[in-house]
């Protein structure tokens, strides 16, 4: 690899989250009995005419605005002609020379040099985003092939990147960021197992320092983000080995098997003219005005990396917390709701409770241990987290006791104050003279720790706090203990 550089462009197909298909009122869906989500338009029966889905146009314009694309004032529809059983029309309605979105970029983050360390950020430029209809699904058996047209006609957005990626790791980061944007924008669920997000990778290699693109090979059937990364790395190694052995790379489409880690040639790659594009005579061009864009721009969410930068600036959160929160919009919203109640100065302890304790319980499924609870299913609300942090920060509840309170709070939905009171865990304000007596006794019985603190060793005071808390049976206010010890040691 040292003598070669890989150049990679991705074509990502994303099914839009609409109730009906692109050019008909037939509903979209997954897992329905085969060939039940069809009508004359889907099946291309004589006389059936397409009618555009406004919700699909809204979705792609919103996606373009989120990714910084230029929204074309006019876009048109074209027929992409090819013959295959998954396409009942023998053509696909798509956009060729006048797509709806041009340019834009996807911001990515590469892995840091160490775990939980921020990595390098890059902006991967986009060529275009266009709208088209999906095709059916073929299932090939030993003696026959079956086709299901339930997916045919579903609104499909194709996001085409510039050849600006250089490794499987960068492709993985790109797809992760793109998927998060589409999910958080409510544009698609992007479930790759359901075919809602599919990726083709165009890969070539060239000598390091060269600016000329090499012969590209397209990888198909990459049905998980991890397989995309593995498939690209496999193809880069295959091309290098081929050139170094005196072979020639041919432009082709290859199938990558993520289970075996091997690929095989499917066909030589078609060129655009092979599809004989021409304008669809049944569909008018679409004009997008400023009012349309403004309406959709108002619905665009904050992208994950933008939100992460705001969390750094507004709450001084560490990367370890932001890198978990921002990729899950409901979780980040939950965090910010708790912060509004408790105050920005308590953002970090709130983040710690959510990322460490709440997510652990969600993953475990709570006391029942069923696993996989969603945030909407839990009884712990943001106001509970805010109240719990307030109790701990004010010294009314010790950190270890707070863990017990959280566990019961998660199981019952009771407020932390109620749980702590019921279980007798609230720290009780000690009589001032009694507290001072405990502190004087701790200093007298731990002369070494007292001397070290007076000599400037700040941590030595912890050796005095323990005996005081023991004497109070763990109920003394830690802040009052600290203040009293410091006053006596300074005297």
C-alpha positions as CSV (number, residue, x, y, z in Angstrom):
1,X,0.0,0.0,0.0
2,X,3.0,2.3,0.6
3,X,3.4,2.9,-3.2
4,X,-0.3,3.3,-4.0
5,X,-3.1,5.5,-2.9
6,X,-6.7,4.3,-3.0
7,X,-9.4,6.7,-4.3
8,X,-13.0,5.9,-3.3
9,X,-16.4,7.3,-4.2
10,X,-19.6,6.0,-2.6
11,X,-23.1,5.8,-4.0
12,X,-25.5,5.5,-1.1
13,X,-29.2,4.7,-1.7
14,X,-31.6,5.7,1.1
15,X,-35.2,4.8,1.2
16,X,-37.3,7.8,2.2
17,X,-39.6,7.6,5.2
18,X,-42.9,8.2,3.4
19,X,-46.3,6.6,3.8
20,X,-46.8,6.0,0.0
21,X,-44.6,5.2,-3.0
22,X,-42.9,7.7,-5.2
23,X,-45.5,7.8,-8.1
24,X,-48.6,6.2,-6.6
25,X,-50.7,6.1,-3.5
26,X,-49.8,2.5,-2.7
27,X,-48.3,2.3,0.8
28,X,-44.7,1.6,1.5
29,X,-43.9,-1.2,3.9
30,X,-41.6,-4.0,4.9
31,X,-42.3,-7.7,5.8
32,X,-45.7,-7.7,4.1
33,X,-46.8,-10.8,2.0
34,X,-45.0,-10.8,-1.4
35,X,-46.5,-8.7,-4.1
36,X,-49.3,-7.2,-2.0
37,X,-48.0,-3.5,-2.1
38,X,-48.6,-3.1,-5.8
39,X,-51.1,-1.5,-8.2
40,X,-51.2,-0.9,-12.0
41,X,-48.6,1.9,-11.7
42,X,-46.1,-0.2,-9.8
43,X,-46.6,-3.1,-12.2
44,X,-46.4,-0.8,-15.3
45,X,-49.7,-2.0,-16.7
46,X,-50.9,-0.3,-19.9
47,X,-52.5,3.1,-19.3
48,X,-51.1,3.6,-15.7
49,X,-49.6,7.1,-15.2
50,X,-47.3,8.3,-12.4
51,X,-48.2,11.1,-10.0
52,X,-45.4,12.7,-7.9
53,X,-45.2,12.2,-4.1
54,X,-44.8,15.7,-2.5
55,X,-43.6,14.2,0.8
56,X,-40.7,12.6,-1.0
57,X,-39.7,15.9,-2.6
58,X,-39.8,17.5,0.9
59,X,-37.6,14.8,2.3
60,X,-34.8,15.1,-0.3
61,X,-34.9,18.9,-0.2
62,X,-34.5,18.7,3.6
63,X,-31.7,16.3,3.3
64,X,-29.9,18.6,0.8
65,X,-30.3,21.6,3.1
66,X,-28.9,19.6,6.0
67,X,-25.8,18.6,4.0
68,X,-25.2,22.1,2.6
69,X,-26.3,21.3,-1.0
70,X,-27.4,23.8,-3.6
71,X,-31.1,23.1,-4.2
72,X,-31.8,23.4,-7.9
73,X,-34.5,25.9,-8.9
74,X,-35.8,23.3,-11.4
75,X,-35.3,19.6,-11.6
76,X,-36.6,17.1,-14.1
77,X,-37.3,13.3,-14.4
78,X,-35.6,10.9,-16.7
79,X,-36.0,7.3,-17.7
80,X,-33.0,5.0,-17.0
81,X,-33.5,2.1,-19.4
82,X,-32.4,-1.4,-18.5
83,X,-33.9,-4.9,-18.6
84,X,-34.0,-6.9,-15.4
85,X,-36.8,-8.8,-13.7
86,X,-36.8,-6.5,-10.6
87,X,-38.0,-3.6,-12.8
88,X,-41.5,-4.2,-14.2
89,X,-41.3,-1.1,-16.4
90,X,-37.9,-2.1,-17.9
91,X,-36.9,1.4,-17.0
92,X,-36.5,3.3,-13.7
93,X,-37.7,6.9,-13.2
94,X,-34.7,8.8,-12.0
95,X,-32.9,12.1,-12.4
96,X,-29.9,12.4,-14.8
97,X,-28.7,15.8,-15.9
98,X,-30.9,18.0,-13.6
99,X,-30.9,16.5,-10.1
100,X,-32.6,18.3,-7.2
101,X,-29.4,18.7,-5.0
102,X,-25.9,19.6,-6.1
103,X,-22.7,19.8,-4.1
104,X,-22.7,19.7,-0.3
105,X,-20.6,17.7,2.0
106,X,-20.6,15.1,4.8
107,X,-18.4,15.8,7.9
108,X,-16.7,12.7,9.2
109,X,-14.5,11.9,12.2
110,X,-11.7,9.4,12.0
111,X,-10.8,7.2,15.0
112,X,-8.6,9.0,17.5
113,X,-5.0,7.8,18.2
114,X,-6.3,6.3,21.5
115,X,-9.6,5.2,22.7
116,X,-12.0,8.0,23.7
117,X,-9.9,10.6,22.0
118,X,-11.2,12.9,19.3
119,X,-10.0,12.0,15.9
120,X,-9.3,14.1,12.8
121,X,-12.3,15.7,11.1
122,X,-12.8,15.9,7.3
123,X,-15.5,17.2,5.0
124,X,-16.2,14.7,2.2
125,X,-17.7,16.6,-0.8
126,X,-20.8,15.4,-2.5
127,X,-21.4,15.5,-6.3
128,X,-25.2,15.3,-6.1
129,X,-28.3,13.9,-4.5
130,X,-31.1,12.8,-6.8
131,X,-34.5,11.2,-6.3
132,X,-35.7,8.0,-8.0
133,X,-37.9,5.0,-7.5
134,X,-36.7,1.8,-6.0
135,X,-36.9,-1.6,-7.8
136,X,-38.2,-4.9,-6.6
137,X,-36.3,-7.7,-5.0
138,X,-35.2,-10.9,-6.7
139,X,-34.6,-14.1,-4.8
140,X,-32.6,-16.7,-6.7
141,X,-33.0,-20.4,-5.9
142,X,-31.3,-23.5,-7.2
143,X,-33.8,-24.0,-10.0
144,X,-35.8,-20.8,-10.1
145,X,-35.9,-17.1,-9.4
146,X,-38.7,-15.2,-7.6
147,X,-39.4,-11.5,-7.7
148,X,-41.3,-9.5,-5.1
149,X,-42.5,-6.0,-6.2
150,X,-43.4,-4.7,-2.7
151,X,-40.3,-2.5,-2.7
152,X,-40.7,-1.4,-6.3
153,X,-41.7,2.3,-6.5
154,X,-40.5,3.2,-3.0
155,X,-39.0,6.7,-2.9
156,X,-35.2,6.3,-3.1
157,X,-32.6,9.0,-2.6
158,X,-29.2,8.4,-4.2
159,X,-26.3,10.4,-2.5
160,X,-23.2,10.4,-4.6
161,X,-19.9,11.5,-3.1
162,X,-16.9,12.8,-4.9
163,X,-14.0,10.3,-5.2
164,X,-12.5,11.8,-2.0
165,X,-12.3,8.9,0.4
166,X,-9.0,6.9,0.7
167,X,-9.7,3.9,3.0
168,X,-12.3,1.6,4.3
169,X,-12.1,3.4,7.7
170,X,-13.0,6.7,6.0
171,X,-15.9,5.1,4.2
172,X,-17.1,3.6,7.6
173,X,-16.9,7.1,9.2
174,X,-18.7,8.7,6.2
175,X,-21.6,6.2,6.3
176,X,-21.9,6.5,10.1
177,X,-22.2,10.3,9.9
178,X,-24.5,10.2,6.9
179,X,-26.8,7.6,8.5
180,X,-27.0,9.6,11.8
181,X,-28.0,12.8,9.8
182,X,-30.7,10.9,7.9
183,X,-32.2,9.3,11.0
184,X,-32.1,12.4,13.1
185,X,-33.7,14.4,10.3
186,X,-36.5,11.8,10.2
187,X,-35.8,11.3,6.6
188,X,-35.2,7.5,6.8
189,X,-34.8,4.8,9.3
190,X,-31.7,3.7,7.4
191,X,-32.0,0.1,8.5
192,X,-29.6,-1.8,6.3
193,X,-31.0,-5.2,7.2
194,X,-34.3,-4.0,5.7
195,X,-32.6,-2.5,2.6
196,X,-33.5,1.0,3.7
197,X,-29.8,2.1,3.2
198,X,-27.6,0.4,0.6
199,X,-24.1,1.3,-0.6
200,X,-22.1,0.8,-3.7
201,X,-18.4,1.6,-3.6
202,X,-16.3,2.7,-6.6
203,X,-12.6,1.9,-5.9
204,X,-9.5,2.6,-7.8
205,X,-5.8,2.9,-6.9
206,X,-3.0,5.1,-8.3
207,X,0.7,5.6,-7.6
208,X,1.3,7.9,-4.6
209,X,1.7,11.5,-5.9
210,X,-0.4,10.9,-9.0
211,X,-3.5,13.0,-9.7
212,X,-4.9,10.8,-12.4
213,X,-7.6,8.4,-11.4
214,X,-7.1,4.7,-12.0
215,X,-9.6,2.2,-13.4
216,X,-12.4,1.9,-11.0
217,X,-14.1,-1.2,-9.8
218,X,-17.6,-1.1,-8.3
219,X,-18.4,-3.3,-5.2
220,X,-22.1,-4.3,-4.9
221,X,-24.2,-6.0,-2.2
222,X,-22.5,-4.3,0.8
223,X,-25.4,-4.7,3.3
224,X,-23.7,-3.4,6.4
225,X,-21.4,-0.5,7.3
226,X,-18.8,-2.9,8.6
227,X,-19.0,-4.9,5.3
228,X,-18.4,-1.7,3.4
229,X,-15.2,-1.1,5.3
230,X,-14.0,-4.7,5.0
231,X,-15.0,-4.9,1.3
232,X,-13.1,-1.7,0.4
233,X,-10.0,-2.8,2.2
234,X,-10.2,-6.2,0.5
235,X,-10.6,-4.6,-3.0
236,X,-7.7,-2.3,-2.4
237,X,-5.4,-5.2,-1.6
238,X,-6.7,-7.2,-4.6
239,X,-6.0,-4.4,-7.0
240,X,-2.5,-3.8,-5.6
241,X,-1.7,-7.5,-5.8
242,X,-3.0,-7.6,-9.4
243,X,-0.9,-4.7,-10.6
244,X,2.3,-5.9,-8.8
245,X,1.9,-9.3,-10.4
246,X,1.7,-7.7,-13.9
247,X,-2.0,-7.9,-14.3
248,X,-4.5,-5.3,-15.6
249,X,-7.4,-3.9,-13.7
250,X,-10.6,-3.9,-15.7
251,X,-13.7,-1.7,-15.1
252,X,-16.2,-4.1,-13.7
253,X,-18.8,-4.7,-11.0
254,X,-17.9,-7.2,-8.3
255,X,-19.9,-8.9,-5.6
256,X,-18.4,-8.9,-2.1
257,X,-19.4,-11.5,0.4
258,X,-19.0,-10.2,3.9
259,X,-19.1,-13.6,5.5
260,X,-16.3,-15.1,3.5
261,X,-14.3,-11.9,2.8
262,X,-14.1,-12.8,-0.9
263,X,-15.4,-11.1,-4.0
264,X,-16.2,-12.2,-7.5
265,X,-16.8,-10.5,-10.8
266,X,-20.5,-9.9,-11.8
267,X,-20.2,-8.0,-15.1
268,X,-18.3,-5.3,-16.8
269,X,-19.4,-1.9,-15.7
270,X,-22.0,0.0,-17.7
271,X,-21.5,3.6,-18.8
272,X,-24.2,6.2,-18.6
273,X,-24.9,6.0,-22.3
274,X,-25.7,2.3,-21.9
275,X,-28.8,3.3,-20.0
276,X,-30.2,5.5,-22.9
277,X,-31.4,8.2,-20.5
278,X,-34.2,10.5,-21.9
279,X,-36.7,12.8,-20.2
280,X,-39.8,11.1,-18.9
281,X,-42.7,12.2,-21.0
282,X,-45.3,11.6,-18.3
283,X,-43.8,13.9,-15.6
284,X,-43.4,17.6,-15.5
285,X,-40.2,19.3,-14.2
286,X,-40.4,20.5,-10.5
287,X,-39.8,24.1,-9.6
288,X,-38.5,24.7,-6.0
289,X,-39.0,28.3,-4.8
290,X,-37.5,30.1,-1.8
291,X,-40.6,29.7,0.3
292,X,-40.5,25.9,-0.1
293,X,-36.9,25.8,1.0
294,X,-37.5,28.1,3.9
295,X,-40.3,25.9,5.2
296,X,-38.1,22.8,5.2
297,X,-35.0,24.6,6.5
298,X,-37.0,25.4,9.7
299,X,-37.4,21.7,10.3
300,X,-33.7,20.7,9.9
301,X,-32.2,19.4,13.1
302,X,-28.8,20.3,14.5
303,X,-26.2,17.8,13.0
304,X,-24.3,15.6,15.4
305,X,-20.9,17.3,15.1
306,X,-22.5,20.7,15.3
307,X,-24.2,19.7,18.5
308,X,-21.0,18.2,19.9
309,X,-19.2,21.5,19.3
310,X,-22.0,23.3,21.1
311,X,-21.8,20.9,24.0
312,X,-18.1,21.6,24.3
313,X,-18.7,25.3,24.3
314,X,-21.8,25.6,26.4
315,X,-21.3,22.9,28.9
316,X,-17.6,22.1,28.9
317,X,-18.4,18.5,28.4
318,X,-15.5,16.1,27.8
319,X,-15.3,14.2,24.5
320,X,-16.1,10.9,26.3
321,X,-19.6,12.1,27.0
322,X,-20.3,14.1,23.9
323,X,-19.2,11.3,21.6
324,X,-22.0,9.1,23.1
325,X,-24.8,11.7,23.5
326,X,-24.8,13.4,20.1
327,X,-25.3,10.2,18.0
328,X,-28.6,9.5,19.7
329,X,-30.9,12.6,19.3
330,X,-33.5,11.5,21.9
331,X,-30.7,10.9,24.4
332,X,-29.1,14.3,23.7
333,X,-32.5,15.9,24.0
334,X,-33.1,14.1,27.3
335,X,-29.7,15.4,28.5
336,X,-30.5,19.0,27.6
337,X,-33.9,18.9,29.2
338,X,-32.2,17.8,32.5
339,X,-29.6,20.5,32.2
340,X,-32.2,23.2,31.8
341,X,-33.7,22.1,35.1
342,X,-30.4,21.7,37.0
343,X,-28.3,24.5,35.4
344,X,-25.4,24.4,33.0
345,X,-22.9,24.2,35.9
346,X,-24.2,20.7,36.6
347,X,-24.1,19.5,33.0
348,X,-21.1,17.1,33.5
349,X,-22.6,15.1,36.4
350,X,-25.9,14.9,34.5
351,X,-24.0,13.6,31.5
352,X,-22.2,11.1,33.6
353,X,-25.4,9.7,35.1
354,X,-27.0,9.4,31.7
355,X,-24.1,7.9,29.8
356,X,-22.9,5.6,32.5
357,X,-25.9,4.6,34.6
358,X,-29.0,5.2,32.5
359,X,-27.5,3.6,29.4
360,X,-26.3,0.6,31.4
361,X,-29.8,0.0,32.7
362,X,-31.3,0.5,29.3
363,X,-29.0,-2.1,27.8
364,X,-29.6,-4.5,30.7
365,X,-33.4,-4.0,30.4
366,X,-33.7,-2.9,34.1
367,X,-34.5,-5.2,37.0
368,X,-36.2,-7.7,34.7
369,X,-33.1,-8.2,32.7
370,X,-34.9,-8.6,29.4
371,X,-32.5,-6.2,27.7
372,X,-32.9,-3.6,25.0
373,X,-35.2,-1.0,26.6
374,X,-35.7,2.2,24.6
375,X,-35.5,5.6,26.2
376,X,-39.2,6.1,25.8
377,X,-39.9,3.1,27.9
378,X,-38.0,4.1,31.0
379,X,-39.7,5.7,34.1
380,X,-36.7,7.9,34.9
381,X,-37.4,11.3,33.5
382,X,-35.0,14.2,33.0
383,X,-36.3,15.9,36.1
384,X,-35.4,12.8,38.2
385,X,-31.8,13.1,36.9
386,X,-31.7,16.8,37.7
387,X,-33.0,16.2,41.2
388,X,-30.6,13.4,41.9
389,X,-27.6,15.5,40.9
390,X,-28.9,18.4,43.0
391,X,-29.1,16.1,46.1
392,X,-25.5,14.8,45.5
393,X,-24.0,18.2,44.7
394,X,-25.6,19.8,47.8
395,X,-24.2,17.1,50.0
396,X,-27.6,15.7,51.0
397,X,-26.9,12.4,49.4
398,X,-23.6,10.6,49.3
399,X,-22.4,9.3,45.9
400,X,-22.6,5.6,46.9
401,X,-26.0,6.1,48.3
402,X,-27.0,7.8,45.1
403,X,-26.2,4.6,43.1
404,X,-28.8,2.8,45.3
405,X,-31.3,5.5,44.8
406,X,-30.9,5.5,41.0
407,X,-31.4,1.7,40.8
408,X,-34.7,1.9,42.7
409,X,-35.7,5.1,40.9
410,X,-35.2,3.3,37.5
411,X,-37.3,0.3,38.7
412,X,-40.2,2.3,40.3
413,X,-40.2,5.7,38.7
414,X,-40.3,7.4,42.1
415,X,-38.4,10.7,42.6
416,X,-34.9,10.4,44.1
417,X,-35.9,12.4,47.1
418,X,-38.8,10.0,47.9
419,X,-36.5,7.0,47.4
420,X,-33.7,8.4,49.6
421,X,-36.2,9.5,52.3
422,X,-37.9,6.1,52.3
423,X,-34.6,4.2,52.6
424,X,-33.1,6.6,55.1
425,X,-30.2,7.6,52.9
426,X,-30.4,11.4,53.1
427,X,-27.4,12.9,54.9
428,X,-28.6,14.6,58.2
429,X,-27.3,17.9,59.2
430,X,-25.2,17.3,62.3
431,X,-25.2,19.5,65.4
432,X,-22.3,22.0,64.9
433,X,-20.7,21.1,68.2
434,X,-21.1,17.4,67.5
435,X,-19.5,17.7,64.0
436,X,-16.6,19.7,65.4
437,X,-16.0,17.1,68.1
438,X,-15.9,14.3,65.4
439,X,-13.4,16.4,63.4
440,X,-11.2,17.2,66.4
441,X,-11.1,13.5,67.2
442,X,-10.2,12.6,63.6
443,X,-7.3,15.1,63.6
444,X,-6.0,13.9,67.0
445,X,-6.2,10.2,66.0
446,X,-4.6,10.7,62.6
447,X,-1.6,13.1,63.3
448,X,0.3,12.0,60.2
449,X,-2.5,12.9,57.8
450,X,-3.1,16.2,59.6
451,X,0.6,17.1,59.4
452,X,0.8,16.2,55.7
453,X,-2.2,18.4,54.9
454,X,-0.7,21.3,56.9
455,X,2.5,20.8,54.9
456,X,0.6,21.3,51.6
457,X,-0.5,17.8,50.6
458,X,-4.1,18.5,49.7
459,X,-5.2,14.9,49.3
460,X,-4.2,14.1,52.9
461,X,-7.5,15.6,54.1
462,X,-9.3,12.5,52.7
463,X,-7.6,10.5,55.4
464,X,-9.4,12.6,58.0
465,X,-12.8,12.7,56.3
466,X,-13.2,8.9,56.5
467,X,-13.1,8.7,60.3
468,X,-15.6,11.6,60.5
469,X,-18.0,10.0,58.2
470,X,-17.7,6.7,60.1
471,X,-18.4,8.5,63.4
472,X,-21.5,10.0,61.8
473,X,-22.6,6.7,60.4
474,X,-22.3,8.1,56.9
475,X,-24.9,10.8,57.3
476,X,-22.8,13.9,57.9
477,X,-22.8,16.5,55.1
478,X,-19.5,16.0,53.2
479,X,-19.2,19.7,52.4
480,X,-19.7,20.6,56.1
481,X,-17.1,18.0,57.1
482,X,-14.6,19.4,54.6
483,X,-15.2,23.0,55.7
484,X,-14.9,22.1,59.4
485,X,-11.7,20.1,59.0
486,X,-10.0,22.9,57.0
487,X,-11.0,25.5,59.7
488,X,-9.6,23.4,62.5
489,X,-6.4,22.5,60.6
490,X,-5.8,26.1,59.8
491,X,-6.2,27.2,63.4
